[in-house]
């Protein structure tokens, strides 16, 4: 289950003067396009510096009472475009684009990923927050950015970040 569209991937503008050091830490999923590799709730992504230019990625979620996690690495292929990262979770699979379209580092992050497959492309998007909630006006602004790229924001799924339900994630 994910979004497949005709044509080639769009080339949206990304965060200018992206500062990876300020991006490190934990982010909570607020909304995302549907995809098959995150099925649980209470999802978080935690970024850490592994070595110069290499960011460690730890994705965690609660799936039927069990905490699932996967770790990988993110690298900016082109140092002149540090907000365009390639993320790898499996040794022998090709990396996936992870483009930070917009972030204020303290409250929200908007991430877009798109891969071309001939005359089709598949796209992913995440709205993330430093807290389990995000102001509605911020979400609306980020929807506007996604819409301008051609993302159908009506397909975005809202994550369950209910503190009581997600409490197992904090143990």
C-alpha positions in Angstrom: 0.0 0.0 0.0 1.7 3.2 -1.2 1.2 6.0 -3.7 2.1 5.3 -7.3 1.6 8.1 -9.9 2.3 8.5 -13.6 5.2 10.5 -14.8 8.6 11.3 -13.3 9.3 12.6 -9.8 8.9 16.3 -9.2 12.0 18.2 -8.1 10.8 20.3 -5.1 12.9 22.9 -3.4 14.5 21.7 -0.2 15.4 23.4 3.1 18.0 26.1 2.4 21.2 26.1 4.5 20.1 22.8 6.1 22.0 22.2 9.4 22.1 18.4 10.1 23.4 19.0 13.7 20.2 21.0 14.6 18.1 18.2 13.0 19.4 15.5 15.3 17.3 14.0 18.0 13.8 12.5 18.1 10.8 13.4 15.8 7.3 12.1 16.1 5.2 11.1 13.1 2.1 13.4 12.8 1.0 12.5 9.3 2.3 10.4 6.4 1.4 9.1 3.0 0.4 5.4 3.3 3.1 2.8 2.7 3.7 -0.8 3.6 6.8 -0.5 5.8 5.3 1.4 8.7 2.2 -0.3 9.9 2.3 0.5 13.6 1.4 3.6 15.6 3.3 6.0 17.9 6.1 6.1 15.3 9.2 8.1 16.0 12.4 8.7 14.1 15.6 9.5 16.0 18.7 10.9 14.2 22.2 10.8 15.6 25.6 11.7 14.2 27.6 8.5 13.4 30.5 10.1 11.8 31.1 13.3 9.8 28.5 13.4 7.0 26.8 10.2 8.2 23.6 10.4 10.2 22.3 7.4 12.1 18.5 6.7 11.8 16.4 4.8 14.3 12.7 4.3 13.4 10.5 2.9 16.1 6.8 2.2 16.3 4.3 0.3 18.3 2.7 -2.6 16.4 0.1 -4.7 18.2 1.8 -4.0 21.6 5.3 -4.8 20.3 7.9 -2.2 19.7 9.4 -2.6 16.2 12.5 -0.8 15.3 14.8 -0.5 12.3 18.1 1.4 12.1 19.9 2.7 9.1 22.1 5.6 7.8 21.5 8.8 5.9 24.1 10.5 3.8 24.0 13.7 1.8 25.5 12.6 -1.6 26.1 16.2 -2.6 27.6 18.4 0.2 26.1 21.5 -1.6 22.6 20.1 -1.0 22.7 18.8 2.6 18.9 18.6 2.9 18.9 15.9 0.1 19.8 12.7 2.0 19.9 9.1 0.8 18.7 6.7 3.5 19.6 3.0 3.6 18.1 0.4 6.0 19.3 -2.8 4.3 22.8 -3.6 3.1 22.0 -4.8 -0.4 19.1 -2.5 -1.2 19.4 0.8 -3.0 19.1 3.9 -0.8 15.9 5.9 -0.8 15.7 9.7 -1.2 14.9 11.5 2.0 14.5 15.2 1.2 13.8 17.7 4.0 11.6 20.2 2.3 11.1 22.4 5.3 12.0 22.4 9.0 12.4 25.0 11.8 14.4 22.3 13.8 12.4 23.0 17.0 8.8 22.2 16.0 8.2 20.6 12.6 9.8 18.8 9.7 8.4 18.1 6.3 10.1 15.2 4.5 9.5 14.0 0.9 10.7 11.0 -0.9 10.2 10.0 -4.5 11.6 7.3 -6.7 11.2 7.0 -10.5 10.3 3.6 -12.0 10.2 4.2 -15.8 7.0 6.1 -16.6 5.7 5.8 -13.0 6.9 7.1 -9.7 6.2 6.3 -6.1 6.2 8.9 -3.4 6.3 9.2 0.4 5.8 12.1 2.7 6.0 12.7 6.4 5.0 15.6 8.6 6.9 15.2 11.9 7.1 17.2 15.1 9.4 17.4 18.1 6.2 16.8 20.2 3.5 14.1 19.8 1.2 16.9 18.5 1.6 19.8 16.0 -0.4 23.0 15.7 -3.2 22.7 13.1 -2.1 25.9 11.3 1.4 24.5 10.9 0.0 21.3 9.5 -2.1 23.4 7.0 1.0 25.3 5.9 2.9 22.0 5.3 -0.1 20.6 3.4 0.1 23.7 1.2 3.8 22.9 0.5 3.0 19.3 -0.3 0.1 20.3 -2.6 2.5 22.6 -4.5 4.7 19.6 -5.2 1.7 17.6 -6.5 1.1 15.5 -3.4 -2.5 14.6 -2.7 -2.8 15.6 0.9 -6.2 13.9 1.2 -4.2 10.6 1.2 -2.2 11.6 4.3 -2.8 9.3 7.3 -2.8 10.9 10.8 -0.6 9.0 13.3 -1.8 7.9 16.7 0.4 9.6 19.2 -2.0 9.3 22.1 0.2 9.5 25.3 -1.7 6.6 27.1 -1.7 4.3 24.1 2.0 5.1 23.2 3.3 4.9 26.8 4.9 1.5 26.1 7.3 3.4 23.7 8.8 5.3 26.7 9.8 2.2 28.8 
